[in-house]
């Protein structure tokens, strides 16, 4: 059984509206476990 990962990104403002921060998340689709983030 080969695990299938879902990767998603989101962004948010930190302190000021010009300081955008990106967050990347990789999750195992079957178990919903977060396997990586950056």
C-alpha positions as CSV (number, residue, x, y, z in Angstrom):
1,X,0.0,0.0,0.0
2,X,1.6,3.3,-1.2
3,X,0.7,6.3,1.0
4,X,-0.9,9.2,-0.8
5,X,0.1,12.7,0.4
6,X,-1.9,15.9,0.0
7,X,0.1,19.1,-0.1
8,X,-1.5,22.5,0.6
9,X,-0.3,26.0,1.1
10,X,-1.7,29.0,3.0
11,X,-0.5,32.5,3.8
12,X,-1.1,35.0,6.5
13,X,0.0,38.5,7.4
14,X,2.4,38.8,10.3
15,X,2.4,42.1,12.3
16,X,1.9,44.3,9.2
17,X,-0.2,43.7,6.1
18,X,2.9,43.9,3.8
19,X,4.7,41.0,5.6
20,X,3.1,38.0,4.0
21,X,4.1,34.5,5.3
22,X,3.6,31.3,3.4
23,X,3.0,27.9,5.2
24,X,3.2,24.5,3.4
25,X,1.7,21.4,4.8
26,X,2.0,17.7,3.6
27,X,-0.6,15.3,5.0
28,X,-1.1,11.5,4.7
29,X,-4.5,11.3,3.0
30,X,-5.5,8.0,4.7
31,X,-4.5,8.7,8.3
32,X,-4.7,12.6,8.2
33,X,-1.2,12.7,9.8
34,X,0.9,15.8,9.2
35,X,4.1,14.4,7.7
36,X,5.9,17.7,6.9
37,X,5.5,21.5,7.1
38,X,7.5,24.5,6.2
